[in-house]
Amino acid sequence: RACSACLTMMETLQSLQLKWGKEGVPPLDIGIGLNTGPAVVGNMGSTQRFDYTCMGDTVNLGSRLEGLNKEYGTNILISQSTRKALMTNHPQETNPFSGFVLRELDSVRVKGKNEPVTIYELIGWAGTVAPQKAQAILSFEQGLGLYRKQSFKPAMKAFNRAVKEGDNNPARI
């Protein structure tokens, strides 16, 4: 449900941007970080002052992912735990992400964590991604695999191909 909410937010933002563009309002872009795990949620504080909030490592990582969208030129980043939850809660042999298109971007070490976290871009619902974008995603994945094998020249070719196929940001980066 959280992944669907994120995609719906992006669709709604696109509609609002069209409306605002006609009104002369500058474009607004957002980044969303989604992480899955336990958190403490509720009114926190003392009798003098309290707020409704959420706390914990899960929330902190989600916040870090939100900020990483600027670095990768993306809008929605999810963690490995969210990807795992998608696979666990909705197992399907033909589509392990239960109707979502994801792509692995990187393994990052965020502030406050010693172990790197694998991050994924949530791109859209299955069946809604244009064929050219799907091809760009495949080229990016080929480039990432080659990069990890330290085959840098072939990786660069794959990333450049992804850019030509319409991958505007992660492949360039």
SULNOR-V290214 format. One record per residue. N is the residue number from 0. RES is the residue in one letter. PHI is phi in radians with two decimals (* if undefined). PSI is psi in radians with two decimals (999 if undefined). OMEGA is omega in whole degrees, 0 to 359 (* if undefined). Layout:
BEGIN
n=N res=RES phi=PHI psi=PSI omega=OMEGA
n=N res=RES phi=PHI psi=PSI omega=OMEGA
END
This chain:
BEGIN
n=0 res=R phi=* psi=-0.66 omega=180
n=1 res=A phi=-1.13 psi=-0.72 omega=178
n=2 res=C phi=-1.10 psi=-0.74 omega=177
n=3 res=S phi=-1.09 psi=-0.71 omega=179
n=4 res=A phi=-1.08 psi=-0.72 omega=179
n=5 res=C phi=-1.08 psi=-0.79 omega=180
n=6 res=L phi=-1.16 psi=-0.67 omega=177
n=7 res=T phi=-1.14 psi=-0.68 omega=177
n=8 res=M phi=-1.04 psi=-0.74 omega=181
n=9 res=M phi=-1.18 psi=-0.68 omega=177
n=10 res=E phi=-1.11 psi=-0.76 omega=179
n=11 res=T phi=-1.11 psi=-0.71 omega=178
n=12 res=L phi=-1.08 psi=-0.72 omega=179
n=13 res=Q phi=-1.06 psi=-0.73 omega=177
n=14 res=S phi=-1.10 psi=-0.77 omega=179
n=15 res=L phi=-1.13 psi=-0.65 omega=180
n=16 res=Q phi=-1.10 psi=-0.67 omega=177
n=17 res=L phi=-1.07 psi=-0.80 omega=179
n=18 res=K phi=-1.10 psi=-0.85 omega=182
n=19 res=W phi=-1.15 psi=-0.61 omega=178
n=20 res=G phi=-1.04 psi=-0.69 omega=178
n=21 res=K phi=-1.17 psi=-0.45 omega=180
n=22 res=E phi=-1.61 psi=0.01 omega=179
n=23 res=G phi=1.44 psi=0.21 omega=179
n=24 res=V phi=-1.43 psi=2.29 omega=180
n=25 res=P phi=-1.11 psi=2.64 omega=181
n=26 res=P phi=-1.10 psi=2.55 omega=178
n=27 res=L phi=-2.05 psi=2.30 omega=178
n=28 res=D phi=-2.10 psi=2.58 omega=180
n=29 res=I phi=-2.25 psi=2.76 omega=173
n=30 res=G phi=-2.16 psi=2.42 omega=181
n=31 res=I phi=-2.17 psi=2.29 omega=174
n=32 res=G phi=-1.99 psi=2.24 omega=184
n=33 res=L phi=-2.20 psi=2.15 omega=179
n=34 res=N phi=-2.31 psi=2.62 omega=183
n=35 res=T phi=-2.06 psi=2.30 omega=178
n=36 res=G phi=2.81 psi=-3.08 omega=182
n=37 res=P phi=-1.28 psi=2.58 omega=177
n=38 res=A phi=-2.64 psi=2.77 omega=175
n=39 res=V phi=-1.74 psi=2.15 omega=184
n=40 res=V phi=-2.28 psi=2.34 omega=177
n=41 res=G phi=2.62 psi=-2.91 omega=177
n=42 res=N phi=-1.32 psi=2.14 omega=181
n=43 res=M phi=-2.08 psi=2.56 omega=175
n=44 res=G phi=2.30 psi=-2.57 omega=182
n=45 res=S phi=-2.18 psi=-3.11 omega=178
n=46 res=T phi=-1.18 psi=-0.41 omega=180
n=47 res=Q phi=-1.36 psi=-0.69 omega=183
n=48 res=R phi=-2.68 psi=2.26 omega=175
n=49 res=F phi=-2.61 psi=2.77 omega=180
n=50 res=D phi=-2.42 psi=2.67 omega=172
n=51 res=Y phi=-1.43 psi=2.17 omega=185
n=52 res=T phi=-2.70 psi=-3.14 omega=174
n=53 res=C phi=-2.34 psi=2.55 omega=184
n=54 res=M phi=-2.47 psi=2.79 omega=175
n=55 res=G phi=2.25 psi=2.95 omega=180
n=56 res=D phi=-1.02 psi=-0.66 omega=180
n=57 res=T phi=-1.04 psi=-0.80 omega=181
n=58 res=V phi=-1.17 psi=-0.73 omega=180
n=59 res=N phi=-1.07 psi=-0.75 omega=179
n=60 res=L phi=-1.14 psi=-0.72 omega=176
n=61 res=G phi=-1.00 psi=-0.71 omega=178
n=62 res=S phi=-1.14 psi=-0.72 omega=178
n=63 res=R phi=-1.12 psi=-0.69 omega=178
n=64 res=L phi=-1.11 psi=-0.70 omega=177
n=65 res=E phi=-0.95 psi=-0.82 omega=181
n=66 res=G phi=-1.18 psi=-0.51 omega=181
n=67 res=L phi=-1.22 psi=-0.31 omega=178
n=68 res=N phi=-0.98 psi=-0.64 omega=179
n=69 res=K phi=-1.10 psi=-0.73 omega=181
n=70 res=E phi=-1.13 psi=-0.66 omega=185
n=71 res=Y phi=-1.67 psi=-0.10 omega=181
n=72 res=G phi=1.18 psi=0.63 omega=182
n=73 res=T phi=-2.04 psi=3.09 omega=177
n=74 res=N phi=-2.02 psi=-0.58 omega=183
n=75 res=I phi=-2.29 psi=2.05 omega=175
n=76 res=L phi=-2.01 psi=2.38 omega=176
n=77 res=I phi=-2.13 psi=2.74 omega=181
n=78 res=S phi=-1.56 psi=2.97 omega=177
n=79 res=Q phi=-1.10 psi=-0.53 omega=180
n=80 res=S phi=-1.24 psi=-0.59 omega=176
n=81 res=T phi=-1.21 psi=-0.72 omega=176
n=82 res=R phi=-1.04 psi=-0.77 omega=180
n=83 res=K phi=-1.09 psi=-0.72 omega=179
n=84 res=A phi=-1.10 psi=-0.67 omega=177
n=85 res=L phi=-1.07 psi=-0.74 omega=182
n=86 res=M phi=-1.25 psi=-0.66 omega=183
n=87 res=T phi=-1.28 psi=-0.76 omega=185
n=88 res=N phi=-1.41 psi=-0.34 omega=183
n=89 res=H phi=-2.40 psi=1.07 omega=183
n=90 res=P phi=-1.22 psi=2.25 omega=175
n=91 res=Q phi=-2.52 psi=2.32 omega=183
n=92 res=E phi=-1.14 psi=-0.69 omega=184
n=93 res=T phi=-1.45 psi=-0.43 omega=180
n=94 res=N phi=-2.49 psi=1.54 omega=185
n=95 res=P phi=-1.12 psi=-0.22 omega=181
n=96 res=F phi=-1.76 psi=0.24 omega=173
n=97 res=S phi=0.87 psi=0.93 omega=174
n=98 res=G phi=1.63 psi=0.11 omega=179
n=99 res=F phi=-1.97 psi=2.53 omega=174
n=100 res=V phi=-1.76 psi=2.08 omega=179
n=101 res=L phi=-2.14 psi=2.76 omega=167
n=102 res=R phi=-2.51 psi=2.42 omega=177
n=103 res=E phi=-1.23 psi=2.35 omega=179
n=104 res=L phi=-1.88 psi=-0.79 omega=191
n=105 res=D phi=-3.01 psi=2.96 omega=166
n=106 res=S phi=-2.00 psi=2.18 omega=185
n=107 res=V phi=-2.22 psi=2.63 omega=173
n=108 res=R phi=-1.87 psi=1.98 omega=182
n=109 res=V phi=-1.66 psi=2.79 omega=180
n=110 res=K phi=-0.98 psi=2.29 omega=179
n=111 res=G phi=1.60 psi=-0.05 omega=180
n=112 res=K phi=-2.16 psi=2.42 omega=177
n=113 res=N phi=-1.56 psi=-0.59 omega=182
n=114 res=E phi=-1.60 psi=2.43 omega=176
n=115 res=P phi=-1.18 psi=2.64 omega=180
n=116 res=V phi=-2.03 psi=2.30 omega=176
n=117 res=T phi=-1.40 psi=2.29 omega=181
n=118 res=I phi=-2.02 psi=2.61 omega=182
n=119 res=Y phi=-2.28 psi=2.55 omega=172
n=120 res=E phi=-1.59 psi=2.26 omega=173
n=121 res=L phi=-1.56 psi=1.96 omega=189
n=122 res=I phi=-1.67 psi=-0.76 omega=182
n=123 res=G phi=3.08 psi=-3.03 omega=175
n=124 res=W phi=-1.45 psi=2.55 omega=176
n=125 res=A phi=-1.01 psi=2.45 omega=179
n=126 res=G phi=1.52 psi=-0.13 omega=180
n=127 res=T phi=-1.90 psi=-0.12 omega=181
n=128 res=V phi=-1.49 psi=2.22 omega=181
n=129 res=A phi=-1.03 psi=2.56 omega=181
n=130 res=P phi=-0.96 psi=-0.68 omega=180
n=131 res=Q phi=-1.15 psi=-0.69 omega=177
n=132 res=K phi=-1.15 psi=-0.70 omega=178
n=133 res=A phi=-1.07 psi=-0.70 omega=178
n=134 res=Q phi=-1.17 psi=-0.68 omega=178
n=135 res=A phi=-1.09 psi=-0.67 omega=178
n=136 res=I phi=-1.11 psi=-0.77 omega=178
n=137 res=L phi=-1.08 psi=-0.74 omega=178
n=138 res=S phi=-1.10 psi=-0.71 omega=178
n=139 res=F phi=-1.07 psi=-0.80 omega=181
n=140 res=E phi=-1.09 psi=-0.65 omega=175
n=141 res=Q phi=-1.11 psi=-0.78 omega=179
n=142 res=G phi=-1.06 psi=-0.74 omega=180
n=143 res=L phi=-1.11 psi=-0.75 omega=178
n=144 res=G phi=-1.08 psi=-0.76 omega=179
n=145 res=L phi=-1.16 psi=-0.70 omega=179
n=146 res=Y phi=-1.04 psi=-0.76 omega=181
n=147 res=R phi=-1.18 psi=-0.42 omega=176
n=148 res=K phi=-1.52 psi=0.07 omega=181
n=149 res=Q phi=1.12 psi=0.50 omega=173
n=150 res=S phi=-1.66 psi=1.35 omega=193
n=151 res=F phi=-1.22 psi=-0.70 omega=180
n=152 res=K phi=-1.15 psi=-0.85 omega=176
n=153 res=P phi=-1.10 psi=-0.58 omega=177
n=154 res=A phi=-1.10 psi=-0.76 omega=180
n=155 res=M phi=-1.07 psi=-0.70 omega=178
n=156 res=K phi=-1.09 psi=-0.75 omega=180
n=157 res=A phi=-1.14 psi=-0.72 omega=178
n=158 res=F phi=-1.15 psi=-0.72 omega=178
n=159 res=N phi=-1.10 psi=-0.68 omega=177
n=160 res=R phi=-1.08 psi=-0.73 omega=178
n=161 res=A phi=-1.06 psi=-0.70 omega=179
n=162 res=V phi=-1.11 psi=-0.79 omega=179
n=163 res=K phi=-1.10 psi=-0.52 omega=181
n=164 res=E phi=-1.46 psi=-0.03 omega=174
n=165 res=G phi=1.99 psi=0.12 omega=177
n=166 res=D phi=-1.47 psi=1.71 omega=190
n=167 res=N phi=-1.29 psi=-0.51 omega=190
n=168 res=N phi=-2.12 psi=-1.13 omega=186
n=169 res=P phi=-0.98 psi=-0.67 omega=180
n=170 res=A phi=-1.15 psi=-0.66 omega=178
n=171 res=R phi=-1.13 psi=-0.73 omega=183
n=172 res=I phi=-1.20 psi=999 omega=*
END
